[in-house]
Every structure is written in structure tokens, then in C-alpha cells.
Amino acid sequence: MSSKGDLTRRQIIAKSMQLFSVKGYFNTSIADIVKAAGLTKGGLYGHFRNKEEIWYAVYEECGRVWKSVVFEGVREIADPLARIARLIENSLKNYLGGRVFEGGCFLLNSLVDLAGQSPNMSHHVLKGFQGFSKLIHVWLEEAEEKGLLREGLNLVEIANFLVISLNGAAPLFAASKDPAVWRQTMGQLNYYLQTLRKEN
């Protein structure tokens, strides 16, 4: 059973997540968080020393939520290209299209929001995106080892292209709320994946 302190901490993280996603980190004040969480400043500072510490806790929670959606049913797929296709579907249809975070993708929003203003925090987010690209690269290498890919492909560039495409769809969908954004992106990326396969 969770203690009252644990519940309060979760409440702070949940409300801060909403505020950071919609208003951005720099436009969200401690007063905003205190009001949204229904606490006093003393109650908040009993759990976090400052706003930056809250942001890191929110980032970790968002990462956990993102992984639970994006990697659902992925790792048990034997064919690495089919695995990547499922990853793309989960990322676009279930994560982006499912509007998991109010205000769009918290992780991408944070990268844009923090760039040039908080190097340590923006680098922390960037490492996550780079790790995602490296994982796709590993799966592409697996596909190559299994003889599934055409020859002469630059696997690093392909992995980066897929991540860039997935993240490019996020702000367009957030602005338009048009499901065609993620549907068309998913369709074209899946078509692109099929062009990588070696012809039988």
C-alpha cells in the first residue's frame, strides 16, 4: 500500500507532467504546480528541492509510460523488420494518436523547449532519442545478419531517418489534431521498410 507521501509525490509528478506538456518548462512556475497539486509550497518542497528536480522525476515517469506503449508486443516478434514495423505502429497509432500526454509528446516538447536554455536537461532528453535510434540500428543489423536486407544500405542513417520521421509527425499532429498525419506517416514508413527487404 502506498503511503500518503508517495501519493503526494505522484500527484506532484502527474500535475507537473500536464503543466510542462501544455505550457512548457520555463512557462510553468512553482506556484502553478502548487495550485494544480492542491498543496502548499512547504508541502511541495517536502518532496522536491526545486522545479528542475520535479522535471527529472516527470521525465522518468514519461519515459516509463512511453516504453509501456511503444514496446507493447514488440520484443517477442522474431522478424526484426516486422518488429520495427510494430514499433512504428505503436509509436504513431497508440502513443501519438492515443494522445497519451496532454499537449503532445512530452519528450519531444521538452527537447524543443529546453534547447539552448538548459544544456544539461536538453542533453538528457537527447540521449533518450539517440538510444532509441541505436536500438533500431541494432535490430537492422540483426535483419542484415539474417539476410533479410538488400545490400549496400547505411543502417545508421536508416535508423536515424526512422526516428526523425516519427518525431516529425508529433508536432504536426499536436497542431492539427488530424489523424491523417500519423496514419500517412505510418503508411509511408511501413512502405519504406518493405523496400529495404531483399527480394526472394
Secondary structure, DSSP 4 states (H G I P E B T S, - for coil): ---HHHHHHHHHHHHHHHHHHHH-STT--HHHHHHHHT--HHHHHTT-SSHHHHHHHHHHHHHHHHHHHHTTTTTT-SSHHHHHHHHHHIIIIIIITTT-STTS-HHHHHHHHHTTT-HHHHHHHHHHHHHHHHHHHHHHHHHHHTT-B-TT--HHHHHHHHHHHHHHHHHHHHHH--THHHHHHHHHHHHHHHHHBPP-
